[in-house]
Amino acid sequence: MVSPKGGILLDRPLDLELTYYPSFVLPFVDKVGEDRYAVVAGTFKGGVIELVGNTLRFKNLSPQAALYLSGAWFNPIDVASKLPRAARSRIWGLVETYSHLGLAIDPYDKELVFISVFLSRTTDFHVNTVGWCRALVSLTKSLSTIDSSVVLQVGSSFQLKQLPQALSSYLVEVVPLESEGAGLEEIKRSLLSIKNVGVKTALAYLLFTRPEASRIAPCDVHFASLAGRLELIDKPFTRPVKRLCARYECTTCPLRSRCAVALTSTLYKTLSGWIQTACYVHDKLYCRRRRCNSCAPCVRSLCSSKH
C-alpha cells in the first residue's frame, strides 16, 4: 500500500538491521543512518532504503526493488498463517519471535549474490565475506574481469583464490540458463557442476536471488542444529548429498524421505527459506553465545537443550 506521505506502508513492523544480518545482500548495502541504507553495488547502486515507522521509503529504486532489497516483500506471519495446522503450530513460536524479520533478496544482480555466497564458505560471513565482497566491487567495474591478480589485492584465502574459476564457470554456464528462463532444478544442477560449489552454496544462491525460491531451506550448521533442538522436522533427518542433488530433482530423489531440505519444503512450503534464515539468526545471536536466559519464551519452551 502506498503511503499518503510517499513510500510503501507496510502491514507489520520490519527490522532492517536484523533482516540484513543473515542476508547475502548485506555486502552490497551500507548503513548510513538509523534505519537507512544505501545500495553500494549493482543495478540500483546509489539507491537509498529507509524505514520511517512502518513506511518503507526509497530513492533511485523501483517500488518492487525496494521491497525485495529490504526484505519487506516477505511477511512470515501471512505465509505461516496459510500452513496446515500441524505445521503452523510447530513453527509458530519462531514466527512470532521473528515476525519483524524479512527476507532481503536481489533478483537484479544475481552475480553479486553468487560471489557473496561463494565467499561465505567456512568463514565468518560478517568479518570476512562482507569485507571481501566490498573490496572486490571497489576494485573492478566488471565482474567478468575478476581474476587472480584482482583477488590477490583483497586477500589470500582459499575462498578468494577459488573465486575466479568459479565465477567464470557461473557466467558461462548458469547465467545463460537463467536468461532462457530455466527452472530452479535445472539451475541448481548447473550450479553444482561448478568446481567447489556444494549443495548449501547452490541452494543459498537460489534463495537469495528470486522470490519463487522461498520454499528452499539451505541446510547449514545453524539450521541443522536448531531444527533438531526445536523439533521443527518431525522425524530424523540428514543433510542433502551433492551427488544425489546433481542427479535428481528433489521430488524424485531417493533421499527425499530423510533429507532436511526436502522435509522442510514439504512441511513448511514457501516459509522454508525464511525458517532457515530465522534459525541462522537465532543460533548466531543466542545459542552460539549461550544466551539461553535471554531466549524468547516461545522459542525456549520448544528447545530440547534448554537449561
C-alpha positions as CSV (number, residue, x, y, z in Angstrom):
1,M,0.0,0.0,0.0
2,V,1.4,3.4,-1.0
3,S,1.6,5.8,2.0
4,P,0.0,9.2,1.5
5,K,3.3,10.7,2.5
6,G,5.2,8.7,-0.1
7,G,6.8,5.3,0.2
8,I,5.1,1.9,0.9
9,L,3.1,1.4,4.0
10,L,3.9,-2.0,5.4
11,D,1.4,-4.2,7.2
12,R,3.7,-5.1,10.1
13,P,6.9,-3.8,11.8
14,L,10.2,-4.6,10.0
15,D,13.7,-4.6,11.5
16,L,16.0,-3.7,8.6
17,E,19.2,-4.3,10.5
18,L,18.1,-7.8,11.6
19,T,16.9,-8.6,8.1
20,Y,20.2,-7.7,6.5
21,Y,22.2,-9.6,9.2
22,P,21.7,-13.1,7.6
23,S,21.2,-11.9,4.0
24,F,23.8,-12.4,1.3
25,V,22.7,-8.9,0.1
26,L,24.4,-7.4,3.1
27,P,27.8,-6.7,1.5
28,F,26.1,-4.5,-1.1
29,V,24.2,-2.2,1.2
30,D,25.7,0.2,3.7
31,K,24.0,1.6,6.9
32,V,24.1,5.4,6.6
33,G,21.7,6.3,9.4
34,E,19.1,5.0,11.7
35,D,17.0,2.5,9.6
36,R,18.6,4.0,6.5
37,Y,20.7,2.0,4.0
38,A,22.5,3.0,0.8
39,V,22.9,0.5,-2.1
40,V,26.6,0.4,-2.9
41,A,26.7,-2.0,-5.8
42,G,24.7,-3.4,-8.6
43,T,21.7,-2.2,-10.7
44,F,20.4,0.2,-8.1
45,K,23.8,1.5,-6.9
46,G,23.2,4.9,-5.3
47,G,19.7,3.9,-4.2
48,V,18.5,4.5,-0.6
49,I,16.2,2.5,1.5
50,E,14.8,4.0,4.7
51,L,12.2,2.8,7.2
52,V,10.2,5.5,9.0
53,G,7.8,3.8,11.4
54,N,6.0,1.3,9.2
55,T,6.6,3.2,6.0
56,L,9.3,2.0,3.6
57,R,10.8,5.0,1.8
58,F,13.2,4.7,-1.1
59,K,15.1,6.8,-3.6
60,N,16.5,5.8,-7.0
61,L,14.8,2.3,-6.8
62,S,11.6,1.0,-8.2
63,P,9.0,0.1,-5.6
64,Q,9.4,-3.6,-6.3
65,A,13.2,-3.4,-5.9
66,A,12.8,-1.6,-2.6
67,L,10.5,-4.4,-1.4
68,Y,12.9,-7.1,-2.5
69,L,16.2,-5.5,-1.3
70,S,14.7,-4.5,2.1
71,G,13.1,-7.9,2.7
72,A,9.7,-6.3,3.2
73,W,8.1,-8.3,0.4
74,F,8.0,-11.4,2.6
75,N,5.7,-11.4,5.6
76,P,6.3,-14.6,7.7
77,I,3.0,-14.2,9.7
78,D,1.0,-14.2,6.5
79,V,2.8,-17.1,5.0
80,A,2.7,-19.2,8.2
81,S,-1.0,-18.5,8.6
82,K,-1.7,-20.4,5.4
83,L,0.1,-23.6,6.5
84,P,-1.8,-26.6,7.8
85,R,-2.5,-26.5,11.5
86,A,0.1,-29.2,12.4
87,A,2.9,-27.4,10.6
88,R,1.8,-24.0,11.8
89,S,1.7,-25.0,15.5
90,R,5.2,-26.5,15.2
91,I,6.7,-23.3,13.8
92,W,4.5,-20.5,15.3
93,G,6.8,-19.7,18.3
94,L,9.7,-19.0,15.9
95,V,7.4,-16.9,13.6
96,E,6.1,-14.8,16.4
97,T,9.5,-14.2,17.8
98,Y,10.9,-13.1,14.4
99,S,7.8,-11.6,12.8
100,H,9.9,-8.4,12.2
101,L,12.5,-10.4,10.2
102,G,12.1,-10.0,6.4
103,L,13.9,-11.9,3.6
104,A,16.2,-9.5,1.7
105,I,16.9,-10.8,-1.8
106,D,18.4,-9.4,-5.0
107,P,16.8,-10.7,-8.2
108,Y,18.6,-8.0,-10.2
109,D,22.2,-8.7,-9.5
110,K,22.4,-12.4,-9.2
111,E,26.2,-12.5,-9.9
112,L,26.8,-10.3,-6.9
113,V,24.9,-12.8,-4.7
114,F,26.8,-15.7,-6.2
115,I,30.1,-14.0,-5.2
116,S,28.7,-13.3,-1.7
117,V,27.5,-16.9,-1.2
118,F,30.7,-18.5,-2.7
119,L,33.0,-16.4,-0.5
120,S,30.9,-17.3,2.7
121,R,32.0,-20.9,2.8
122,T,33.6,-22.0,6.1
123,T,34.5,-18.5,7.2
124,D,33.0,-15.7,9.3
125,F,30.4,-14.0,7.0
126,H,30.3,-10.7,8.8
127,V,34.1,-10.4,9.5
128,N,35.5,-11.7,6.2
129,T,32.9,-12.2,3.4
130,V,31.3,-8.8,3.7
131,G,34.8,-7.1,3.5
132,W,36.0,-9.2,0.6
133,C,32.9,-8.5,-1.4
134,R,33.0,-4.8,-0.9
135,A,36.7,-4.7,-1.8
136,L,36.2,-6.7,-5.0
137,V,33.4,-4.4,-6.1
138,S,35.5,-1.3,-5.5
139,L,38.4,-2.8,-7.5
140,T,36.6,-3.6,-10.7
141,K,33.9,-2.2,-12.9
142,S,33.0,-5.5,-14.5
143,L,32.8,-8.8,-12.5
144,S,34.0,-10.7,-15.6
145,T,37.4,-9.1,-15.0
146,I,37.8,-10.6,-11.6
147,D,40.9,-12.8,-11.9
148,S,43.7,-14.0,-9.7
149,S,45.5,-10.6,-9.8
150,V,42.4,-8.8,-8.6
151,V,41.6,-11.3,-5.7
152,L,45.2,-11.2,-4.5
153,Q,44.7,-7.5,-3.9
154,V,42.0,-8.4,-1.5
155,G,43.5,-11.4,0.3
156,S,45.0,-14.9,0.0
157,S,42.2,-17.1,1.5
158,F,41.3,-20.2,-0.4
159,Q,37.8,-18.8,-1.0
160,L,39.2,-15.8,-2.8
161,K,41.7,-18.0,-4.8
162,Q,38.9,-20.3,-6.0
163,L,36.6,-17.4,-7.0
164,P,37.9,-16.5,-10.5
165,Q,37.4,-20.0,-11.8
166,A,34.0,-20.5,-10.2
167,L,32.8,-17.1,-11.3
168,S,33.9,-17.7,-14.9
169,S,32.0,-21.0,-14.9
170,Y,29.0,-19.4,-13.4
171,L,28.9,-16.6,-16.1
172,V,29.3,-19.2,-18.9
173,E,27.0,-22.0,-17.6
174,V,24.4,-20.5,-15.2
175,V,23.7,-17.0,-16.5
176,P,22.6,-18.2,-20.0
177,L,20.3,-20.7,-18.4
178,E,18.7,-18.0,-16.3
179,S,18.3,-15.8,-19.3
180,E,16.4,-18.6,-21.0
181,G,14.0,-18.9,-18.1
182,A,15.3,-22.3,-16.8
183,G,13.6,-23.7,-13.7
184,L,15.1,-24.0,-10.2
185,E,16.1,-27.6,-10.6
186,E,18.0,-27.1,-13.8
187,I,19.8,-24.0,-12.4
188,K,20.6,-26.0,-9.2
189,R,22.2,-28.8,-11.3
190,S,24.2,-26.3,-13.3
191,L,25.5,-24.6,-10.2
192,L,26.5,-28.0,-8.7
193,S,28.6,-28.7,-11.8
194,I,30.9,-25.8,-10.9
195,K,34.0,-26.7,-9.0
196,N,33.9,-26.0,-5.3
197,V,30.1,-25.3,-5.3
198,G,28.2,-27.6,-2.9
199,V,24.6,-28.0,-2.2
200,K,24.4,-25.4,0.5
201,T,26.0,-22.8,-1.8
202,A,23.7,-23.6,-4.7
203,L,20.5,-23.5,-2.6
204,A,21.5,-20.3,-0.8
205,Y,22.2,-18.7,-4.2
206,L,18.7,-19.6,-5.3
207,L,17.0,-18.5,-2.1
208,F,18.6,-15.0,-2.2
209,T,18.1,-14.3,-5.9
210,R,14.4,-15.0,-6.6
211,P,11.1,-14.9,-4.7
212,E,9.9,-18.2,-6.1
213,A,12.8,-20.0,-4.2
214,S,11.4,-19.2,-0.8
215,R,10.4,-22.8,-0.3
216,I,14.1,-23.8,-0.3
217,A,15.9,-24.1,3.1
218,P,19.7,-24.4,2.6
219,C,20.8,-26.8,5.3
220,D,23.8,-25.2,7.1
221,V,25.1,-25.9,10.6
222,H,22.8,-23.4,12.1
223,F,19.6,-24.7,10.5
224,A,20.5,-28.4,11.2
225,S,21.3,-27.6,14.9
226,L,18.2,-25.5,15.6
227,A,15.8,-27.7,13.6
228,G,16.9,-30.6,15.8
229,R,16.6,-28.8,19.1
230,L,13.3,-27.2,18.3
231,E,12.0,-30.3,16.6
232,L,11.0,-28.3,13.5
233,I,11.2,-31.5,11.5
234,D,9.1,-34.3,12.8
235,K,11.4,-37.2,12.0
236,P,15.2,-37.9,12.0
237,F,16.8,-36.1,9.1
238,T,20.1,-35.9,7.2
239,R,21.7,-33.3,5.1
240,P,21.5,-33.3,1.3
241,V,24.1,-35.2,-0.7
242,K,25.7,-33.4,-3.6
243,R,25.9,-36.5,-5.8
244,L,22.2,-37.0,-5.5
245,C,21.2,-33.4,-5.8
246,A,23.2,-33.2,-9.1
247,R,21.4,-36.2,-10.5
248,Y,17.8,-36.0,-9.3
249,E,15.1,-33.4,-8.9
250,C,14.1,-33.0,-5.3
251,T,10.7,-34.7,-5.9
252,T,12.3,-37.9,-7.2
253,C,15.4,-38.1,-5.1
254,P,15.8,-41.4,-3.2
255,L,16.9,-39.4,-0.1
256,R,13.8,-37.3,-0.1
257,S,12.1,-39.1,2.9
258,R,15.1,-38.2,5.1
259,C,16.6,-35.1,3.5
260,A,16.3,-31.9,5.7
261,V,15.7,-29.7,2.6
262,A,13.0,-31.9,1.2
263,L,11.3,-32.5,4.5
264,T,11.3,-28.7,5.3
265,S,9.9,-27.9,1.9
266,T,7.1,-30.4,2.3
267,L,6.2,-29.3,5.8
268,Y,6.5,-25.5,5.5
269,K,6.3,-24.8,1.8
270,T,7.1,-21.2,0.9
271,L,8.0,-20.4,4.5
272,S,11.0,-22.8,4.4
273,G,13.7,-20.3,3.3
274,W,12.6,-17.8,5.9
275,I,12.8,-20.5,8.6
276,Q,16.4,-21.3,7.6
277,T,17.1,-17.5,7.9
278,A,15.5,-17.2,11.3
279,C,17.4,-20.3,12.5
280,Y,20.6,-18.7,11.4
281,V,19.8,-15.5,13.3
282,H,18.7,-17.3,16.5
283,D,21.6,-19.7,16.5
284,K,24.2,-17.0,15.9
285,L,22.8,-14.5,18.4
286,Y,21.6,-16.7,21.2
287,C,22.5,-20.4,21.0
288,R,26.2,-20.0,20.0
289,R,26.6,-17.3,22.6
290,R,24.9,-19.5,25.3
291,R,22.3,-16.8,25.9
292,C,19.6,-19.2,27.0
293,N,18.3,-16.9,29.7
294,S,17.7,-14.2,27.1
295,C,15.9,-16.5,24.6
296,A,12.3,-15.7,23.8
297,P,10.0,-17.8,26.0
298,C,8.0,-19.1,23.0
299,V,11.2,-20.4,21.4
300,R,12.9,-21.6,24.6
301,S,9.8,-23.6,25.6
302,L,10.3,-25.7,22.4
303,C,14.0,-26.3,22.9
304,S,15.2,-29.7,23.9
305,S,18.5,-28.2,25.1
306,K,17.1,-25.5,27.4
307,H,18.9,-25.0,30.7
